[in-house]
Amino acid sequence: MQATEGLVLPGERAPVRFNMDRWRAGLPPDAWPDTLPASGELWRRDVFAVADAYRAGSASPRHLLAAVLAWAYGPIGYGPWRAARSLDADPHGKRLAYALEGVSTPAPDEDVLRTAYRRFRDPDHARLPWLGPGLCTKVLYFVGYRRGVGGVQPLILDRVVAGQLPADAGVGRRNGWSSEEWLAYLRWAAEQARIRGVEPDAVEMAVVPDR
C-alpha cells in the first residue's frame, strides 16, 4: 500500500486494472498519454494528472479522453474499440475542447456545468459516438472537479450509480438523464458531503460500495 498511498482518494477502494499494451495498440498513436502508469493499474489521481495537464495545455483533448476511457472501461474487452470510435470522430479534439471550454476554468459554476453537459449531448456541437452520459460525466468529473472547495462539483452519473441513488437525489431513471437531473444529483451530493464532512466525490464512491 505504501507505493500507492499518495494516489488513493478518500473513499477509493481499488485501482482499475487494464491491459496497457492492448489499449495502446487499439488507439490512434497520437491519443495515448505517456504519463499513465505502465503497471496496468489506474487510480483516479492518475487520470486527474492527465486532466491537470490538459488544463495547463501540455496534454491534448485526445490524451484526456483516452485516459478517462481507459479508466472507465478498464478490463472490458470492447473498451479500446469503442474508445477508438469516439476518438476517430474527433480527430483534432475540437469537439472535446468545445465541450470542456467552461469546465477548464478555475471555478466552474452550475451554469457552466449545465452548458458542458448539454454540449456533450448535442450532435451539432460535441456529441461523440459511444460517449453517452455515463462516460461524458466521467470526462466532466476529471476536468471540472475542484478538490477542497466544496459545493456543487461535477460527478459521475452512470447506470450503476443511478441504480443506487435514493429518490431525493433527483434521478428518476437509469439512463438518458437531462442536464437538470444531473445537476439535481450534484446538489444532493454536495449537501450530503457538507453533512458528512467529506468530498462530494466520496459521496459518489459510497453510493456504489463494491465498485
Rosetta constraint file for C-alpha pairs under 8 A:
AtomPair CA 1 CA 5 HARMONIC 5.86 0.50
AtomPair CA 4 CA 8 HARMONIC 6.44 0.50
AtomPair CA 7 CA 43 HARMONIC 6.57 0.50
AtomPair CA 7 CA 44 HARMONIC 7.65 0.50
AtomPair CA 7 CA 45 HARMONIC 5.68 0.50
AtomPair CA 7 CA 46 HARMONIC 7.49 0.50
AtomPair CA 8 CA 12 HARMONIC 6.14 0.50
AtomPair CA 8 CA 13 HARMONIC 7.90 0.50
AtomPair CA 8 CA 43 HARMONIC 6.78 0.50
AtomPair CA 8 CA 44 HARMONIC 7.54 0.50
AtomPair CA 8 CA 45 HARMONIC 7.17 0.50
AtomPair CA 9 CA 44 HARMONIC 7.38 0.50
AtomPair CA 9 CA 45 HARMONIC 7.38 0.50
AtomPair CA 10 CA 202 HARMONIC 6.29 0.50
AtomPair CA 11 CA 202 HARMONIC 5.17 0.50
AtomPair CA 11 CA 205 HARMONIC 5.97 0.50
AtomPair CA 11 CA 206 HARMONIC 6.75 0.50
AtomPair CA 12 CA 202 HARMONIC 7.68 0.50
AtomPair CA 12 CA 205 HARMONIC 6.74 0.50
AtomPair CA 13 CA 211 HARMONIC 7.73 0.50
AtomPair CA 14 CA 43 HARMONIC 7.41 0.50
AtomPair CA 15 CA 41 HARMONIC 5.65 0.50
AtomPair CA 15 CA 42 HARMONIC 5.15 0.50
AtomPair CA 15 CA 43 HARMONIC 4.68 0.50
AtomPair CA 15 CA 44 HARMONIC 7.63 0.50
AtomPair CA 16 CA 41 HARMONIC 5.54 0.50
AtomPair CA 16 CA 42 HARMONIC 4.99 0.50
AtomPair CA 16 CA 43 HARMONIC 6.41 0.50
AtomPair CA 16 CA 71 HARMONIC 6.10 0.50
AtomPair CA 16 CA 74 HARMONIC 5.72 0.50
AtomPair CA 16 CA 75 HARMONIC 7.94 0.50
AtomPair CA 17 CA 40 HARMONIC 5.58 0.50
AtomPair CA 17 CA 41 HARMONIC 4.55 0.50
AtomPair CA 17 CA 42 HARMONIC 6.31 0.50
AtomPair CA 17 CA 71 HARMONIC 7.99 0.50
AtomPair CA 17 CA 74 HARMONIC 5.57 0.50
AtomPair CA 17 CA 75 HARMONIC 6.08 0.50
AtomPair CA 18 CA 40 HARMONIC 5.20 0.50
AtomPair CA 18 CA 41 HARMONIC 6.40 0.50
AtomPair CA 18 CA 42 HARMONIC 7.78 0.50
AtomPair CA 18 CA 70 HARMONIC 7.16 0.50
AtomPair CA 18 CA 71 HARMONIC 7.84 0.50
AtomPair CA 18 CA 74 HARMONIC 4.70 0.50
AtomPair CA 18 CA 75 HARMONIC 4.63 0.50
AtomPair CA 19 CA 23 HARMONIC 6.30 0.50
AtomPair CA 19 CA 40 HARMONIC 5.81 0.50
AtomPair CA 19 CA 74 HARMONIC 7.88 0.50
AtomPair CA 19 CA 75 HARMONIC 6.67 0.50
AtomPair CA 20 CA 24 HARMONIC 6.04 0.50
AtomPair CA 20 CA 38 HARMONIC 6.94 0.50
AtomPair CA 20 CA 40 HARMONIC 5.66 0.50
AtomPair CA 21 CA 25 HARMONIC 6.09 0.50
AtomPair CA 22 CA 26 HARMONIC 6.08 0.50
AtomPair CA 22 CA 80 HARMONIC 7.49 0.50
AtomPair CA 23 CA 27 HARMONIC 6.30 0.50
AtomPair CA 23 CA 70 HARMONIC 7.48 0.50
AtomPair CA 23 CA 80 HARMONIC 5.43 0.50
AtomPair CA 24 CA 28 HARMONIC 7.94 0.50
AtomPair CA 24 CA 29 HARMONIC 7.49 0.50
AtomPair CA 24 CA 32 HARMONIC 6.39 0.50
AtomPair CA 26 CA 80 HARMONIC 5.51 0.50
AtomPair CA 26 CA 81 HARMONIC 6.56 0.50
AtomPair CA 26 CA 84 HARMONIC 6.83 0.50
AtomPair CA 27 CA 31 HARMONIC 6.61 0.50
AtomPair CA 27 CA 32 HARMONIC 7.08 0.50
AtomPair CA 27 CA 80 HARMONIC 6.59 0.50
AtomPair CA 27 CA 81 HARMONIC 7.79 0.50
AtomPair CA 27 CA 83 HARMONIC 7.28 0.50
AtomPair CA 27 CA 84 HARMONIC 5.23 0.50
AtomPair CA 28 CA 32 HARMONIC 7.46 0.50
AtomPair CA 28 CA 84 HARMONIC 6.96 0.50
AtomPair CA 28 CA 87 HARMONIC 7.81 0.50
AtomPair CA 28 CA 88 HARMONIC 7.95 0.50
AtomPair CA 30 CA 62 HARMONIC 7.75 0.50
AtomPair CA 30 CA 63 HARMONIC 7.81 0.50
AtomPair CA 31 CA 60 HARMONIC 7.98 0.50
AtomPair CA 31 CA 62 HARMONIC 5.07 0.50
AtomPair CA 31 CA 63 HARMONIC 4.93 0.50
AtomPair CA 31 CA 66 HARMONIC 6.29 0.50
AtomPair CA 31 CA 87 HARMONIC 7.88 0.50
AtomPair CA 32 CA 62 HARMONIC 7.69 0.50
AtomPair CA 32 CA 63 HARMONIC 5.52 0.50
AtomPair CA 32 CA 66 HARMONIC 6.12 0.50
AtomPair CA 32 CA 67 HARMONIC 7.44 0.50
AtomPair CA 33 CA 50 HARMONIC 7.52 0.50
AtomPair CA 33 CA 59 HARMONIC 7.61 0.50
AtomPair CA 33 CA 63 HARMONIC 5.00 0.50
AtomPair CA 33 CA 64 HARMONIC 7.57 0.50
AtomPair CA 33 CA 66 HARMONIC 7.36 0.50
AtomPair CA 33 CA 67 HARMONIC 6.87 0.50
AtomPair CA 35 CA 50 HARMONIC 7.46 0.50
AtomPair CA 36 CA 42 HARMONIC 7.73 0.50
AtomPair CA 36 CA 46 HARMONIC 6.53 0.50
AtomPair CA 36 CA 47 HARMONIC 7.78 0.50
AtomPair CA 36 CA 67 HARMONIC 7.58 0.50
AtomPair CA 37 CA 41 HARMONIC 6.99 0.50
AtomPair CA 37 CA 42 HARMONIC 7.18 0.50
AtomPair CA 37 CA 46 HARMONIC 7.67 0.50
AtomPair CA 42 CA 46 HARMONIC 6.11 0.50
AtomPair CA 42 CA 47 HARMONIC 7.49 0.50
AtomPair CA 42 CA 71 HARMONIC 6.29 0.50
AtomPair CA 43 CA 47 HARMONIC 7.08 0.50
AtomPair CA 43 CA 71 HARMONIC 7.93 0.50
AtomPair CA 44 CA 48 HARMONIC 6.21 0.50
AtomPair CA 44 CA 71 HARMONIC 7.87 0.50
AtomPair CA 45 CA 49 HARMONIC 6.05 0.50
AtomPair CA 46 CA 50 HARMONIC 6.84 0.50
AtomPair CA 47 CA 51 HARMONIC 6.34 0.50
AtomPair CA 47 CA 64 HARMONIC 7.90 0.50
AtomPair CA 47 CA 67 HARMONIC 5.93 0.50
AtomPair CA 47 CA 68 HARMONIC 6.32 0.50
AtomPair CA 47 CA 71 HARMONIC 7.53 0.50
AtomPair CA 47 CA 142 HARMONIC 6.96 0.50
AtomPair CA 48 CA 52 HARMONIC 6.06 0.50
AtomPair CA 48 CA 142 HARMONIC 5.56 0.50
AtomPair CA 48 CA 143 HARMONIC 7.33 0.50
AtomPair CA 49 CA 53 HARMONIC 6.26 0.50
AtomPair CA 50 CA 54 HARMONIC 6.14 0.50
AtomPair CA 50 CA 59 HARMONIC 6.83 0.50
AtomPair CA 50 CA 63 HARMONIC 7.40 0.50
AtomPair CA 50 CA 64 HARMONIC 5.98 0.50
AtomPair CA 50 CA 67 HARMONIC 7.13 0.50
AtomPair CA 51 CA 55 HARMONIC 6.29 0.50
AtomPair CA 51 CA 59 HARMONIC 7.88 0.50
AtomPair CA 51 CA 64 HARMONIC 5.99 0.50
AtomPair CA 51 CA 142 HARMONIC 6.10 0.50
AtomPair CA 51 CA 143 HARMONIC 5.29 0.50
AtomPair CA 52 CA 56 HARMONIC 6.19 0.50
AtomPair CA 52 CA 143 HARMONIC 7.32 0.50
AtomPair CA 53 CA 57 HARMONIC 6.13 0.50
AtomPair CA 53 CA 58 HARMONIC 5.11 0.50
AtomPair CA 53 CA 59 HARMONIC 5.18 0.50
AtomPair CA 54 CA 58 HARMONIC 5.76 0.50
AtomPair CA 54 CA 59 HARMONIC 4.38 0.50
AtomPair CA 54 CA 60 HARMONIC 5.87 0.50
AtomPair CA 54 CA 61 HARMONIC 6.68 0.50
AtomPair CA 54 CA 63 HARMONIC 7.97 0.50
AtomPair CA 54 CA 64 HARMONIC 6.63 0.50
AtomPair CA 55 CA 59 HARMONIC 7.82 0.50
AtomPair CA 55 CA 104 HARMONIC 5.82 0.50
AtomPair CA 55 CA 143 HARMONIC 7.64 0.50
AtomPair CA 59 CA 63 HARMONIC 6.03 0.50
AtomPair CA 59 CA 64 HARMONIC 7.02 0.50
AtomPair CA 60 CA 64 HARMONIC 6.43 0.50
AtomPair CA 60 CA 93 HARMONIC 7.39 0.50
AtomPair CA 61 CA 65 HARMONIC 6.23 0.50
AtomPair CA 61 CA 93 HARMONIC 5.26 0.50
AtomPair CA 61 CA 94 HARMONIC 7.87 0.50
AtomPair CA 61 CA 96 HARMONIC 6.17 0.50
AtomPair CA 61 CA 97 HARMONIC 6.20 0.50
AtomPair CA 62 CA 66 HARMONIC 6.06 0.50
AtomPair CA 62 CA 87 HARMONIC 6.79 0.50
AtomPair CA 62 CA 92 HARMONIC 7.72 0.50
AtomPair CA 62 CA 93 HARMONIC 5.75 0.50
AtomPair CA 63 CA 67 HARMONIC 6.22 0.50
AtomPair CA 64 CA 68 HARMONIC 6.27 0.50
AtomPair CA 65 CA 69 HARMONIC 6.03 0.50
AtomPair CA 65 CA 87 HARMONIC 7.78 0.50
AtomPair CA 65 CA 139 HARMONIC 7.03 0.50
AtomPair CA 66 CA 70 HARMONIC 6.05 0.50
AtomPair CA 66 CA 83 HARMONIC 6.97 0.50
AtomPair CA 66 CA 87 HARMONIC 7.98 0.50
AtomPair CA 67 CA 71 HARMONIC 6.35 0.50
AtomPair CA 68 CA 72 HARMONIC 6.01 0.50
AtomPair CA 68 CA 138 HARMONIC 6.95 0.50
AtomPair CA 68 CA 139 HARMONIC 6.23 0.50
AtomPair CA 68 CA 142 HARMONIC 7.74 0.50
AtomPair CA 69 CA 73 HARMONIC 5.82 0.50
AtomPair CA 69 CA 74 HARMONIC 7.85 0.50
AtomPair CA 69 CA 79 HARMONIC 7.56 0.50
AtomPair CA 69 CA 83 HARMONIC 6.43 0.50
AtomPair CA 69 CA 135 HARMONIC 7.59 0.50
AtomPair CA 70 CA 74 HARMONIC 5.47 0.50
AtomPair CA 70 CA 79 HARMONIC 7.34 0.50
AtomPair CA 70 CA 80 HARMONIC 7.65 0.50
AtomPair CA 72 CA 135 HARMONIC 7.30 0.50
AtomPair CA 72 CA 138 HARMONIC 7.65 0.50
AtomPair CA 73 CA 79 HARMONIC 5.27 0.50
AtomPair CA 74 CA 79 HARMONIC 7.27 0.50
AtomPair CA 75 CA 79 HARMONIC 7.57 0.50
AtomPair CA 78 CA 82 HARMONIC 6.26 0.50
AtomPair CA 79 CA 83 HARMONIC 6.02 0.50
AtomPair CA 80 CA 84 HARMONIC 6.02 0.50
AtomPair CA 81 CA 85 HARMONIC 6.42 0.50
AtomPair CA 82 CA 86 HARMONIC 6.38 0.50
AtomPair CA 82 CA 130 HARMONIC 6.26 0.50
AtomPair CA 83 CA 87 HARMONIC 6.20 0.50
AtomPair CA 83 CA 130 HARMONIC 7.59 0.50
AtomPair CA 84 CA 88 HARMONIC 5.89 0.50
AtomPair CA 85 CA 89 HARMONIC 6.39 0.50
AtomPair CA 85 CA 129 HARMONIC 6.60 0.50
AtomPair CA 85 CA 130 HARMONIC 7.36 0.50
AtomPair CA 86 CA 90 HARMONIC 7.02 0.50
AtomPair CA 86 CA 128 HARMONIC 5.63 0.50
AtomPair CA 86 CA 129 HARMONIC 5.19 0.50
AtomPair CA 86 CA 130 HARMONIC 6.12 0.50
AtomPair CA 86 CA 131 HARMONIC 6.83 0.50
AtomPair CA 87 CA 91 HARMONIC 6.20 0.50
AtomPair CA 87 CA 93 HARMONIC 7.90 0.50
AtomPair CA 89 CA 128 HARMONIC 6.46 0.50
AtomPair CA 89 CA 129 HARMONIC 7.19 0.50
AtomPair CA 90 CA 94 HARMONIC 6.64 0.50
AtomPair CA 90 CA 95 HARMONIC 6.31 0.50
AtomPair CA 90 CA 96 HARMONIC 7.55 0.50
AtomPair CA 90 CA 128 HARMONIC 7.54 0.50
AtomPair CA 93 CA 97 HARMONIC 6.12 0.50
AtomPair CA 94 CA 98 HARMONIC 6.11 0.50
AtomPair CA 95 CA 99 HARMONIC 6.30 0.50
AtomPair CA 95 CA 125 HARMONIC 6.57 0.50
AtomPair CA 95 CA 126 HARMONIC 4.55 0.50
AtomPair CA 95 CA 127 HARMONIC 7.58 0.50
AtomPair CA 96 CA 100 HARMONIC 6.18 0.50
AtomPair CA 96 CA 126 HARMONIC 6.15 0.50
AtomPair CA 97 CA 101 HARMONIC 5.85 0.50
AtomPair CA 98 CA 119 HARMONIC 7.96 0.50
AtomPair CA 98 CA 125 HARMONIC 7.70 0.50
AtomPair CA 98 CA 126 HARMONIC 6.87 0.50
AtomPair CA 99 CA 116 HARMONIC 5.17 0.50
AtomPair CA 99 CA 117 HARMONIC 7.66 0.50
AtomPair CA 99 CA 119 HARMONIC 5.44 0.50
AtomPair CA 99 CA 120 HARMONIC 5.98 0.50
AtomPair CA 99 CA 125 HARMONIC 7.66 0.50
AtomPair CA 99 CA 126 HARMONIC 5.85 0.50
AtomPair CA 100 CA 104 HARMONIC 6.02 0.50
AtomPair CA 100 CA 116 HARMONIC 6.19 0.50
AtomPair CA 100 CA 140 HARMONIC 7.46 0.50
AtomPair CA 100 CA 143 HARMONIC 7.69 0.50
AtomPair CA 101 CA 105 HARMONIC 7.50 0.50
AtomPair CA 101 CA 116 HARMONIC 7.78 0.50
AtomPair CA 102 CA 108 HARMONIC 6.51 0.50
AtomPair CA 102 CA 112 HARMONIC 5.60 0.50
AtomPair CA 102 CA 113 HARMONIC 7.64 0.50
AtomPair CA 102 CA 116 HARMONIC 6.95 0.50
AtomPair CA 103 CA 107 HARMONIC 7.68 0.50
AtomPair CA 103 CA 108 HARMONIC 5.24 0.50
AtomPair CA 103 CA 112 HARMONIC 6.44 0.50
AtomPair CA 103 CA 113 HARMONIC 6.68 0.50
AtomPair CA 103 CA 116 HARMONIC 7.14 0.50
AtomPair CA 103 CA 140 HARMONIC 7.29 0.50
AtomPair CA 103 CA 143 HARMONIC 6.59 0.50
AtomPair CA 103 CA 144 HARMONIC 4.89 0.50
AtomPair CA 104 CA 108 HARMONIC 7.52 0.50
AtomPair CA 104 CA 143 HARMONIC 6.34 0.50
AtomPair CA 104 CA 144 HARMONIC 6.23 0.50
AtomPair CA 107 CA 146 HARMONIC 7.43 0.50
AtomPair CA 108 CA 112 HARMONIC 5.65 0.50
AtomPair CA 108 CA 113 HARMONIC 6.73 0.50
AtomPair CA 108 CA 144 HARMONIC 6.85 0.50
AtomPair CA 109 CA 113 HARMONIC 6.31 0.50
AtomPair CA 109 CA 152 HARMONIC 7.68 0.50
AtomPair CA 110 CA 114 HARMONIC 6.04 0.50
AtomPair CA 110 CA 152 HARMONIC 7.30 0.50
AtomPair CA 110 CA 183 HARMONIC 7.43 0.50
AtomPair CA 111 CA 115 HARMONIC 6.17 0.50
AtomPair CA 112 CA 116 HARMONIC 6.17 0.50
AtomPair CA 113 CA 117 HARMONIC 6.15 0.50
AtomPair CA 113 CA 154 HARMONIC 7.10 0.50
AtomPair CA 114 CA 118 HARMONIC 6.20 0.50
AtomPair CA 114 CA 179 HARMONIC 5.76 0.50
AtomPair CA 114 CA 180 HARMONIC 7.54 0.50
AtomPair CA 114 CA 183 HARMONIC 7.32 0.50
AtomPair CA 115 CA 119 HARMONIC 6.11 0.50
AtomPair CA 116 CA 120 HARMONIC 6.34 0.50
AtomPair CA 116 CA 140 HARMONIC 7.84 0.50
AtomPair CA 117 CA 121 HARMONIC 6.51 0.50
AtomPair CA 117 CA 136 HARMONIC 7.58 0.50
AtomPair CA 117 CA 137 HARMONIC 7.52 0.50
AtomPair CA 117 CA 140 HARMONIC 7.90 0.50
AtomPair CA 117 CA 179 HARMONIC 6.19 0.50
AtomPair CA 118 CA 122 HARMONIC 6.16 0.50
AtomPair CA 118 CA 179 HARMONIC 6.49 0.50
AtomPair CA 119 CA 125 HARMONIC 5.69 0.50
AtomPair CA 119 CA 126 HARMONIC 5.41 0.50
AtomPair CA 119 CA 127 HARMONIC 6.90 0.50
AtomPair CA 120 CA 125 HARMONIC 7.17 0.50
AtomPair CA 120 CA 126 HARMONIC 4.84 0.50
AtomPair CA 120 CA 127 HARMONIC 4.68 0.50
AtomPair CA 120 CA 128 HARMONIC 7.54 0.50
AtomPair CA 120 CA 136 HARMONIC 6.76 0.50
AtomPair CA 121 CA 126 HARMONIC 6.97 0.50
AtomPair CA 121 CA 127 HARMONIC 5.16 0.50
AtomPair CA 121 CA 132 HARMONIC 7.41 0.50
AtomPair CA 121 CA 133 HARMONIC 7.62 0.50
AtomPair CA 122 CA 126 HARMONIC 6.10 0.50
AtomPair CA 122 CA 127 HARMONIC 5.31 0.50
AtomPair CA 123 CA 127 HARMONIC 4.70 0.50
AtomPair CA 123 CA 128 HARMONIC 7.43 0.50
AtomPair CA 127 CA 131 HARMONIC 7.21 0.50
AtomPair CA 131 CA 135 HARMONIC 5.48 0.50
AtomPair CA 131 CA 136 HARMONIC 5.92 0.50
AtomPair CA 132 CA 136 HARMONIC 6.00 0.50
AtomPair CA 133 CA 137 HARMONIC 5.74 0.50
AtomPair CA 133 CA 157 HARMONIC 7.11 0.50
AtomPair CA 133 CA 158 HARMONIC 6.81 0.50
AtomPair CA 133 CA 175 HARMONIC 7.69 0.50
AtomPair CA 133 CA 176 HARMONIC 6.82 0.50
AtomPair CA 133 CA 177 HARMONIC 7.17 0.50
AtomPair CA 134 CA 138 HARMONIC 6.78 0.50
AtomPair CA 134 CA 156 HARMONIC 6.93 0.50
AtomPair CA 134 CA 157 HARMONIC 5.54 0.50
AtomPair CA 134 CA 158 HARMONIC 3.97 0.50
AtomPair CA 134 CA 159 HARMONIC 6.92 0.50
AtomPair CA 135 CA 139 HARMONIC 6.56 0.50
AtomPair CA 135 CA 156 HARMONIC 7.97 0.50
AtomPair CA 135 CA 158 HARMONIC 7.37 0.50
AtomPair CA 136 CA 140 HARMONIC 6.22 0.50
AtomPair CA 137 CA 141 HARMONIC 5.92 0.50
AtomPair CA 137 CA 154 HARMONIC 7.33 0.50
AtomPair CA 137 CA 155 HARMONIC 6.47 0.50
AtomPair CA 137 CA 156 HARMONIC 5.02 0.50
AtomPair CA 137 CA 157 HARMONIC 6.12 0.50
AtomPair CA 137 CA 158 HARMONIC 7.91 0.50
AtomPair CA 138 CA 142 HARMONIC 6.35 0.50
AtomPair CA 138 CA 155 HARMONIC 7.06 0.50
AtomPair CA 138 CA 156 HARMONIC 5.11 0.50
AtomPair CA 138 CA 157 HARMONIC 7.65 0.50
AtomPair CA 139 CA 143 HARMONIC 6.25 0.50
AtomPair CA 140 CA 144 HARMONIC 5.48 0.50
AtomPair CA 140 CA 145 HARMONIC 7.64 0.50
AtomPair CA 140 CA 154 HARMONIC 6.19 0.50
AtomPair CA 140 CA 155 HARMONIC 7.42 0.50
AtomPair CA 141 CA 145 HARMONIC 5.36 0.50
AtomPair CA 141 CA 153 HARMONIC 7.74 0.50
AtomPair CA 141 CA 154 HARMONIC 4.87 0.50
AtomPair CA 141 CA 155 HARMONIC 5.02 0.50
AtomPair CA 141 CA 156 HARMONIC 6.23 0.50
AtomPair CA 144 CA 153 HARMONIC 7.39 0.50
AtomPair CA 144 CA 154 HARMONIC 6.20 0.50
AtomPair CA 145 CA 153 HARMONIC 5.65 0.50
AtomPair CA 145 CA 154 HARMONIC 5.78 0.50
AtomPair CA 145 CA 155 HARMONIC 7.68 0.50
AtomPair CA 146 CA 150 HARMONIC 7.91 0.50
AtomPair CA 146 CA 153 HARMONIC 7.08 0.50
AtomPair CA 147 CA 199 HARMONIC 7.33 0.50
AtomPair CA 148 CA 199 HARMONIC 7.28 0.50
AtomPair CA 150 CA 190 HARMONIC 7.06 0.50
AtomPair CA 150 CA 193 HARMONIC 7.88 0.50
AtomPair CA 150 CA 194 HARMONIC 7.61 0.50
AtomPair CA 150 CA 199 HARMONIC 6.74 0.50
AtomPair CA 150 CA 200 HARMONIC 7.09 0.50
AtomPair CA 151 CA 187 HARMONIC 7.85 0.50
AtomPair CA 151 CA 190 HARMONIC 5.35 0.50
AtomPair CA 151 CA 191 HARMONIC 7.77 0.50
AtomPair CA 151 CA 200 HARMONIC 7.89 0.50
AtomPair CA 152 CA 186 HARMONIC 5.75 0.50
AtomPair CA 152 CA 187 HARMONIC 5.67 0.50
AtomPair CA 152 CA 189 HARMONIC 7.68 0.50
AtomPair CA 152 CA 190 HARMONIC 5.28 0.50
AtomPair CA 152 CA 200 HARMONIC 7.77 0.50
AtomPair CA 153 CA 186 HARMONIC 6.38 0.50
AtomPair CA 153 CA 190 HARMONIC 7.21 0.50
AtomPair CA 153 CA 200 HARMONIC 6.79 0.50
AtomPair CA 154 CA 186 HARMONIC 6.60 0.50
AtomPair CA 155 CA 186 HARMONIC 6.65 0.50
AtomPair CA 155 CA 200 HARMONIC 7.79 0.50
AtomPair CA 155 CA 201 HARMONIC 6.44 0.50
AtomPair CA 155 CA 204 HARMONIC 7.10 0.50
AtomPair CA 156 CA 161 HARMONIC 7.73 0.50
AtomPair CA 156 CA 204 HARMONIC 7.27 0.50
AtomPair CA 157 CA 161 HARMONIC 5.82 0.50
AtomPair CA 157 CA 162 HARMONIC 6.37 0.50
AtomPair CA 157 CA 182 HARMONIC 7.25 0.50
AtomPair CA 158 CA 162 HARMONIC 5.99 0.50
AtomPair CA 158 CA 174 HARMONIC 7.79 0.50
AtomPair CA 158 CA 175 HARMONIC 7.17 0.50
AtomPair CA 159 CA 163 HARMONIC 5.92 0.50
AtomPair CA 159 CA 174 HARMONIC 5.30 0.50
AtomPair CA 159 CA 175 HARMONIC 6.06 0.50
AtomPair CA 160 CA 164 HARMONIC 6.77 0.50
AtomPair CA 160 CA 208 HARMONIC 7.28 0.50
AtomPair CA 161 CA 165 HARMONIC 6.40 0.50
AtomPair CA 161 CA 204 HARMONIC 7.46 0.50
AtomPair CA 161 CA 207 HARMONIC 6.47 0.50
AtomPair CA 161 CA 208 HARMONIC 6.29 0.50
AtomPair CA 162 CA 171 HARMONIC 6.72 0.50
AtomPair CA 162 CA 173 HARMONIC 7.18 0.50
AtomPair CA 162 CA 174 HARMONIC 5.59 0.50
AtomPair CA 162 CA 175 HARMONIC 7.72 0.50
AtomPair CA 163 CA 174 HARMONIC 6.13 0.50
AtomPair CA 164 CA 207 HARMONIC 6.17 0.50
AtomPair CA 164 CA 208 HARMONIC 6.87 0.50
AtomPair CA 165 CA 169 HARMONIC 6.28 0.50
AtomPair CA 165 CA 171 HARMONIC 7.38 0.50
AtomPair CA 165 CA 207 HARMONIC 6.71 0.50
AtomPair CA 167 CA 171 HARMONIC 6.87 0.50
AtomPair CA 167 CA 172 HARMONIC 7.15 0.50
AtomPair CA 168 CA 188 HARMONIC 7.51 0.50
AtomPair CA 169 CA 184 HARMONIC 6.44 0.50
AtomPair CA 169 CA 185 HARMONIC 4.93 0.50
AtomPair CA 169 CA 188 HARMONIC 5.34 0.50
AtomPair CA 169 CA 189 HARMONIC 7.62 0.50
AtomPair CA 170 CA 181 HARMONIC 5.99 0.50
AtomPair CA 170 CA 184 HARMONIC 5.35 0.50
AtomPair CA 170 CA 185 HARMONIC 5.72 0.50
AtomPair CA 170 CA 188 HARMONIC 7.81 0.50
AtomPair CA 171 CA 177 HARMONIC 7.59 0.50
AtomPair CA 171 CA 181 HARMONIC 5.53 0.50
AtomPair CA 171 CA 182 HARMONIC 7.29 0.50
AtomPair CA 171 CA 184 HARMONIC 7.39 0.50
AtomPair CA 171 CA 185 HARMONIC 6.52 0.50
AtomPair CA 172 CA 181 HARMONIC 7.94 0.50
AtomPair CA 173 CA 177 HARMONIC 7.22 0.50
AtomPair CA 177 CA 181 HARMONIC 5.91 0.50
AtomPair CA 177 CA 182 HARMONIC 6.62 0.50
AtomPair CA 178 CA 182 HARMONIC 6.47 0.50
AtomPair CA 179 CA 183 HARMONIC 6.20 0.50
AtomPair CA 180 CA 184 HARMONIC 6.05 0.50
AtomPair CA 181 CA 185 HARMONIC 6.32 0.50
AtomPair CA 182 CA 186 HARMONIC 6.31 0.50
AtomPair CA 183 CA 187 HARMONIC 6.17 0.50
AtomPair CA 184 CA 188 HARMONIC 6.22 0.50
AtomPair CA 185 CA 189 HARMONIC 6.13 0.50
AtomPair CA 186 CA 190 HARMONIC 6.08 0.50
AtomPair CA 187 CA 191 HARMONIC 6.28 0.50
AtomPair CA 188 CA 192 HARMONIC 6.22 0.50
AtomPair CA 189 CA 193 HARMONIC 5.99 0.50
AtomPair CA 189 CA 200 HARMONIC 5.67 0.50
AtomPair CA 189 CA 201 HARMONIC 7.96 0.50
AtomPair CA 189 CA 203 HARMONIC 6.13 0.50
AtomPair CA 189 CA 204 HARMONIC 7.22 0.50
AtomPair CA 190 CA 194 HARMONIC 6.23 0.50
AtomPair CA 190 CA 200 HARMONIC 5.47 0.50
AtomPair CA 191 CA 195 HARMONIC 6.25 0.50
AtomPair CA 192 CA 196 HARMONIC 6.12 0.50
AtomPair CA 192 CA 200 HARMONIC 7.55 0.50
AtomPair CA 192 CA 203 HARMONIC 6.95 0.50
AtomPair CA 193 CA 197 HARMONIC 5.62 0.50
AtomPair CA 193 CA 198 HARMONIC 4.93 0.50
AtomPair CA 193 CA 199 HARMONIC 5.62 0.50
AtomPair CA 193 CA 200 HARMONIC 5.09 0.50
AtomPair CA 193 CA 202 HARMONIC 7.67 0.50
AtomPair CA 193 CA 203 HARMONIC 6.30 0.50
AtomPair CA 194 CA 198 HARMONIC 6.73 0.50
AtomPair CA 198 CA 202 HARMONIC 6.42 0.50
AtomPair CA 198 CA 203 HARMONIC 7.52 0.50
AtomPair CA 199 CA 203 HARMONIC 6.95 0.50
AtomPair CA 200 CA 204 HARMONIC 6.75 0.50
AtomPair CA 201 CA 205 HARMONIC 6.21 0.50
AtomPair CA 202 CA 206 HARMONIC 6.08 0.50
AtomPair CA 203 CA 207 HARMONIC 6.39 0.50
AtomPair CA 204 CA 208 HARMONIC 7.26 0.50
AtomPair CA 205 CA 209 HARMONIC 6.48 0.50
AtomPair CA 205 CA 211 HARMONIC 7.92 0.50
